[in-house]
Amino acid sequence: MNWNVLLYIIVVGTYFILDKYIFPTKVAKEQLIHKIQFEKEFEIYKELWGELVVLRDLIQEYLLTPKTDSSYKEKAWHILAKLKRQHDRVKLITDRNKPFYGEEVNKNAKKTLIASLERQSPLARYFGRISRGESPFFEEIPDNDYQSIDDEYKIINIIIDDTEKAIRKRIGFK
């Protein structure tokens, strides 16, 4: 038997069983579809939110690393490397689930990624160096870059909070 014919029989048979016996009304079918959509959407929002929190926490960890520590330079660069990996992870999750996000959630997730990669921002420069495999772990990070990253953190924090509000609104929490 041809696999396409067999697949067709299975699909039509399943549809018939669902239509005739399990979901006799159109309302029941629609409720199931909405329930499945909500569960999927909730799952991807949960994943996105967790990754955004990790991103925010890494920026905060970088900013809270004491500059008086003798190993400050090395710690700062290692945190920046982790931050780059986390940024890439958030980008992957955002891109992979884009069709499932509500418009406002998608817009805010993109804003978070863009805010951390403005062309002239220190984060973008350091991310670029890390991506190219450069190992500047013992190089001094200028104070004005540190302040700029602090400013970026504040912006990213606001955008992440806006993303949380958009997610809550989308899933029905006010």
Backbone hydrogen bonds in HBPLUS format (Angstrom, degrees):
<---DONOR---> <-ACCEPTOR-->    atom                        ^
c    i                          cat <-CA-CA->   ^        H-A-AA   ^      H-
h    n   atom  resd res      DA  || num        DHA   H-A  angle D-A-AA Bond
n    s   type  num  typ     dist DA aas  dist angle  dist       angle   num
A0006-LEU N   A0002-ASN O   3.05 MM   4  6.37 161.3  2.08 152.0 157.5     1
A0007-LEU N   A0003-TRP O   2.81 MM   4  6.00 163.1  1.84 151.5 156.1     2
A0008-TYR N   A0004-ASN O   2.91 MM   4  6.06 156.0  1.97 142.3 149.3     3
A0009-ILE N   A0005-VAL O   2.91 MM   4  6.17 158.4  1.95 151.2 156.7     4
A0010-ILE N   A0006-LEU O   2.96 MM   4  6.24 159.7  2.00 151.7 157.2     5
A0011-VAL N   A0007-LEU O   2.92 MM   4  6.14 166.5  1.94 155.0 158.3     6
A0012-VAL N   A0008-TYR O   2.88 MM   4  6.01 173.0  1.88 155.7 158.0     7
A0013-GLY N   A0009-ILE O   2.81 MM   4  5.77 156.7  1.86 143.2 151.0     8
A0014-THR N   A0010-ILE O   2.82 MM   4  5.91 159.6  1.86 147.7 153.6     9
A0015-TYR N   A0011-VAL O   2.89 MM   4  6.06 165.7  1.91 150.6 155.0    10
A0016-PHE N   A0012-VAL O   2.85 MM   4  6.02 159.1  1.89 147.6 153.8    11
A0017-ILE N   A0013-GLY O   2.92 MM   4  6.15 163.6  1.95 150.9 154.9    12
A0018-LEU N   A0014-THR O   2.84 MM   4  6.06 171.8  1.85 158.4 160.9    13
A0019-ASP N   A0015-TYR O   2.71 MM   4  5.78 162.3  1.74 150.8 156.9    14
A0020-LYS N   A0016-PHE O   2.77 MM   4  5.76 163.6  1.80 150.9 155.6    15
A0021-TYR N   A0017-ILE O   2.90 MM   4  5.56 160.5  1.94 144.1 150.6    16
A0022-ILE N   A0017-ILE O   3.37 MM   5  6.76 154.5  2.44 145.2 151.0    17
A0023-PHE N   A0018-LEU O   2.72 MM   5  5.66 161.1  1.76 165.8 165.4    18
A0029-LYS N   A0025-THR O   3.34 MM   4  6.71 155.1  2.41 144.8 150.9    19
A0030-GLU N   A0026-LYS O   2.97 MM   4  6.24 164.0  1.99 153.7 157.9    20
A0031-GLN N   A0027-VAL O   2.87 MM   4  6.07 155.2  1.93 150.1 157.2    21
A0032-LEU N   A0028-ALA O   3.08 MM   4  6.29 155.4  2.15 142.7 148.7    22
A0033-ILE N   A0029-LYS O   2.97 MM   4  6.27 163.5  2.00 153.4 157.8    23
A0034-HIS N   A0030-GLU O   2.92 MM   4  6.11 166.2  1.94 152.4 155.8    24
A0035-LYS N   A0031-GLN O   2.91 MM   4  6.05 152.1  1.99 144.3 152.4    25
A0036-ILE N   A0032-LEU O   2.93 MM   4  6.18 162.8  1.96 155.4 159.2    26
A0037-GLN N   A0033-ILE O   2.92 MM   4  6.14 163.3  1.95 152.3 157.3    27
A0038-PHE N   A0034-HIS O   2.88 MM   4  6.00 162.8  1.91 146.9 151.8    28
A0039-GLU N   A0035-LYS O   2.95 MM   4  6.15 162.6  1.98 149.7 154.3    29
A0040-LYS N   A0036-ILE O   3.03 MM   4  6.23 161.4  2.06 150.9 155.5    30
A0041-GLU N   A0037-GLN O   2.89 MM   4  6.05 167.6  1.90 154.7 158.7    31
A0042-PHE N   A0038-PHE O   2.79 MM   4  5.91 161.5  1.83 152.4 157.9    32
A0043-GLU N   A0039-GLU O   3.01 MM   4  6.13 155.2  2.08 141.5 148.2    33
A0044-ILE N   A0040-LYS O   3.03 MM   4  6.37 161.4  2.07 155.0 158.7    34
A0045-TYR N   A0041-GLU O   2.95 MM   4  6.13 153.7  2.02 149.8 157.6    35
A0046-LYS N   A0042-PHE O   2.95 MM   4  6.11 153.2  2.02 146.4 153.6    36
A0047-GLU N   A0043-GLU O   3.09 MM   4  6.37 154.5  2.15 144.2 150.7    37
A0048-LEU N   A0044-ILE O   2.91 MM   4  6.10 166.8  1.93 148.1 151.6    38
A0049-TRP N   A0045-TYR O   2.83 MM   4  5.92 169.1  1.84 152.1 155.6    39
A0050-GLY N   A0046-LYS O   3.08 MM   4  6.20 163.0  2.11 144.9 149.3    40
A0051-GLU N   A0047-GLU O   3.17 MM   4  6.43 157.7  2.22 149.6 155.1    41
A0052-LEU N   A0048-LEU O   2.92 MM   4  6.18 155.2  1.98 155.3 162.8    42
A0053-VAL N   A0049-TRP O   2.99 MM   4  6.21 155.7  2.05 152.7 158.7    43
A0054-VAL N   A0050-GLY O   3.16 MM   4  6.42 154.7  2.23 142.1 148.6    44
A0055-LEU N   A0051-GLU O   2.99 MM   4  6.24 157.4  2.05 145.9 152.0    45
A0056-ARG N   A0052-LEU O   2.93 MM   4  6.19 164.6  1.96 150.7 154.3    46
A0057-ASP N   A0053-VAL O   2.83 MM   4  6.03 159.8  1.87 150.6 156.6    47
A0058-LEU N   A0054-VAL O   2.92 MM   4  6.13 150.0  2.01 149.3 156.6    48
A0059-ILE N   A0055-LEU O   3.15 MM   4  6.48 156.9  2.21 149.9 155.5    49
A0060-GLN N   A0056-ARG O   3.01 MM   4  6.28 160.5  2.05 149.1 154.9    50
A0061-GLU N   A0057-ASP O   2.77 MM   4  5.99 151.2  1.86 142.9 151.6    51
A0062-TYR N   A0058-LEU O   2.93 MM   4  6.17 155.7  1.99 146.3 152.0    52
A0063-LEU N   A0059-ILE O   2.98 MM   4  6.30 160.4  2.02 150.1 155.1    53
A0064-LEU N   A0060-GLN O   2.86 MM   4  6.05 140.0  2.02 147.6 158.8    54
A0065-THR N   A0062-TYR O   3.33 MM   3  5.41 159.0  2.37 102.1 108.3    55
A0069-ASP N   A0066-PRO O   3.25 MM   3  5.56 158.9  2.30 106.3 112.5    56
A0072-TYR N   A0069-ASP O   3.11 MM   3  5.09 153.8  2.18 115.2 113.4    57
A0075-LYS N   A0071-SER O   2.97 MM   4  6.18 171.1  1.98 162.8 165.7    58
A0076-ALA N   A0072-TYR O   2.77 MM   4  5.90 167.4  1.78 161.9 165.4    59
A0077-TRP N   A0073-LYS O   3.04 MM   4  6.26 164.2  2.07 151.3 154.8    60
A0078-HIS N   A0074-GLU O   3.00 MM   4  6.23 155.5  2.06 149.5 156.6    61
A0079-ILE N   A0075-LYS O   2.89 MM   4  6.14 156.6  1.95 153.0 159.5    62
A0080-LEU N   A0076-ALA O   2.91 MM   4  6.18 155.9  1.97 147.0 154.1    63
A0081-ALA N   A0077-TRP O   2.93 MM   4  6.17 148.4  2.03 142.5 150.9    64
A0082-LYS N   A0078-HIS O   2.99 MM   4  6.32 156.5  2.05 146.5 152.3    65
A0083-LEU N   A0079-ILE O   2.79 MM   4  6.01 153.3  1.86 149.2 157.8    66
A0084-LYS N   A0080-LEU O   2.89 MM   4  6.14 148.7  1.99 144.2 151.7    67
A0085-ARG N   A0081-ALA O   3.11 MM   4  6.44 160.4  2.15 147.6 151.9    68
A0086-GLN N   A0082-LYS O   2.91 MM   4  6.18 156.7  1.96 149.1 156.0    69
A0087-HIS N   A0083-LEU O   2.84 MM   4  6.02 155.5  1.90 147.2 154.3    70
A0088-ASP N   A0084-LYS O   2.98 MM   4  6.24 159.9  2.02 150.1 155.0    71
A0089-ARG N   A0085-ARG O   2.96 MM   4  6.24 145.8  2.08 140.8 150.7    72
A0090-VAL N   A0086-GLN O   2.90 MM   4  6.22 160.6  1.94 155.8 159.5    73
A0091-LYS N   A0087-HIS O   2.94 MM   4  6.21 158.5  1.99 149.6 156.0    74
A0092-LEU N   A0088-ASP O   2.92 MM   4  6.14 157.5  1.97 146.0 151.9    75
A0093-ILE N   A0089-ARG O   2.95 MM   4  6.21 167.3  1.97 155.2 158.0    76
A0094-THR N   A0090-VAL O   2.86 MM   4  5.99 161.7  1.89 150.3 156.0    77
A0095-ASP N   A0091-LYS O   2.86 MM   4  6.02 166.5  1.88 152.6 156.4    78
A0096-ARG N   A0092-LEU O   2.83 MM   4  5.91 163.7  1.86 151.9 157.1    79
A0097-ASN N   A0093-ILE O   3.05 MM   4  6.06 152.8  2.12 145.6 151.5    80
A0100-PHE N   A0097-ASN O   2.83 MM   3  5.51 148.9  1.93 125.3 134.9    81
A0101-TYR N   A0098-LYS O   3.32 MM   3  5.52 151.5  2.40 106.9 114.3    82
A0106-ASN N   A0102-GLY O   2.99 MM   4  6.19 168.0  2.00 162.5 165.8    83
A0107-LYS N   A0103-GLU O   2.97 MM   4  6.16 159.1  2.02 147.7 153.6    84
A0108-ASN N   A0104-GLU O   3.02 MM   4  6.23 160.5  2.06 147.3 151.8    85
A0109-ALA N   A0105-VAL O   2.92 MM   4  6.14 158.1  1.97 152.5 158.9    86
A0110-LYS N   A0106-ASN O   2.99 MM   4  6.19 160.0  2.03 150.4 155.5    87
A0111-LYS N   A0107-LYS O   2.96 MM   4  6.21 152.8  2.04 143.1 151.2    88
A0112-THR N   A0108-ASN O   3.00 MM   4  6.27 152.6  2.08 147.6 153.7    89
A0113-LEU N   A0109-ALA O   3.23 MM   4  6.56 158.8  2.27 146.0 150.6    90
A0114-ILE N   A0110-LYS O   2.85 MM   4  6.09 162.9  1.87 156.8 162.0    91
A0115-ALA N   A0111-LYS O   2.76 MM   4  5.84 161.8  1.79 150.9 156.2    92
A0116-SER N   A0112-THR O   3.26 MM   4  6.44 142.4  2.41 139.5 147.7    93
A0117-LEU N   A0114-ILE O   2.94 MM   3  5.08 159.0  1.98 107.9 114.4    94
A0121-SER N   A0118-GLU O   3.00 MM   3  5.30 157.4  2.06 114.5 121.9    95
A0125-ARG N   A0121-SER O   3.05 MM   4  6.43 160.1  2.10 153.0 158.7    96
A0126-TYR N   A0122-PRO O   2.82 MM   4  6.05 168.5  1.83 161.2 163.8    97
A0127-PHE N   A0123-LEU O   2.75 MM   4  5.87 159.2  1.80 152.1 158.7    98
A0128-GLY N   A0124-ALA O   2.91 MM   4  6.04 155.9  1.97 144.4 150.9    99
A0129-ARG N   A0125-ARG O   3.04 MM   4  6.34 155.4  2.10 146.5 152.7   100
A0130-ILE N   A0126-TYR O   2.91 MM   4  6.14 160.3  1.95 150.5 156.1   101
A0131-SER N   A0127-PHE O   2.80 MM   4  6.00 157.4  1.85 150.3 157.0   102
A0132-ARG N   A0128-GLY O   2.99 MM   4  6.20 146.4  2.11 143.8 152.2   103
A0134-GLU N   A0129-ARG O   3.01 MM   5  5.39 145.3  2.13 169.3 159.9   104
A0133-GLY N   A0130-ILE O   3.01 MM   3  5.15 155.3  2.07 104.8 112.1   105
A0139-GLU N   A0136-PRO O   2.98 MM   3  5.36 170.2  1.99 123.5 125.7   106
A0145-ASP N   A0142-PRO O   3.07 MM   3  5.30 126.9  2.36 101.1 114.8   107
A0146-TYR N   A0142-PRO O   3.03 MM   4  6.41 153.6  2.11 148.4 156.6   108
A0147-GLN N   A0143-ASP O   2.91 MM   4  6.25 156.1  1.96 152.0 157.9   109
A0148-SER N   A0144-ASN O   2.96 MM   4  6.13 151.8  2.04 137.2 145.1   110
A0149-ILE N   A0145-ASP O   2.86 MM   4  6.10 157.1  1.91 152.3 157.8   111
A0150-ASP N   A0146-TYR O   2.99 MM   4  6.25 149.1  2.09 142.2 151.2   112
A0151-ASP N   A0147-GLN O   2.92 MM   4  6.26 150.6  2.00 145.8 153.7   113
A0152-GLU N   A0148-SER O   2.82 MM   4  6.14 155.7  1.88 148.3 155.3   114
A0153-TYR N   A0149-ILE O   2.81 MM   4  6.01 153.6  1.87 146.0 153.5   115
A0154-LYS N   A0150-ASP O   3.14 MM   4  6.45 153.5  2.21 144.3 150.0   116
A0155-ILE N   A0151-ASP O   3.13 MM   4  6.49 156.6  2.18 147.9 153.8   117
A0156-ILE N   A0152-GLU O   2.78 MM   4  6.03 171.3  1.79 161.5 163.8   118
A0157-ASN N   A0153-TYR O   2.80 MM   4  5.89 155.9  1.85 149.8 156.8   119
A0158-ILE N   A0154-LYS O   3.11 MM   4  6.34 154.3  2.18 142.5 148.3   120
A0159-ILE N   A0155-ILE O   2.98 MM   4  6.32 160.8  2.02 152.9 158.4   121
A0160-ILE N   A0156-ILE O   2.81 MM   4  6.02 158.0  1.86 152.6 158.8   122
A0161-ASP N   A0157-ASN O   2.96 MM   4  6.17 154.7  2.02 144.0 151.1   123
A0162-ASP N   A0158-ILE O   2.88 MM   4  6.21 150.2  1.97 145.6 154.4   124
A0163-THR N   A0159-ILE O   2.82 MM   4  6.13 146.3  1.93 144.9 154.9   125
A0164-GLU N   A0160-ILE O   2.92 MM   4  6.25 151.8  2.00 146.5 153.9   126
A0165-LYS N   A0161-ASP O   3.05 MM   4  6.39 157.7  2.10 146.8 152.1   127
A0166-ALA N   A0162-ASP O   2.93 MM   4  6.21 155.6  1.99 146.1 152.9   128
A0167-ILE N   A0163-THR O   2.87 MM   4  6.12 156.4  1.93 151.9 158.1   129
A0168-ARG N   A0164-GLU O   2.88 MM   4  6.12 168.9  1.89 155.8 158.7   130
A0169-LYS N   A0165-LYS O   2.90 MM   4  6.08 160.0  1.94 147.9 153.7   131
A0170-ARG N   A0166-ALA O   2.89 MM   4  6.00 156.9  1.94 143.4 150.4   132
A0171-ILE N   A0167-ILE O   2.91 MM   4  6.18 155.3  1.98 157.7 162.9   133
A0173-PHE N   A0168-ARG O   2.69 MM   5  4.71 133.5  1.90 152.3 151.0   134
A0172-GLY N   A0169-LYS O   3.28 MM   3  5.18 152.2  2.36  96.4 104.5   135
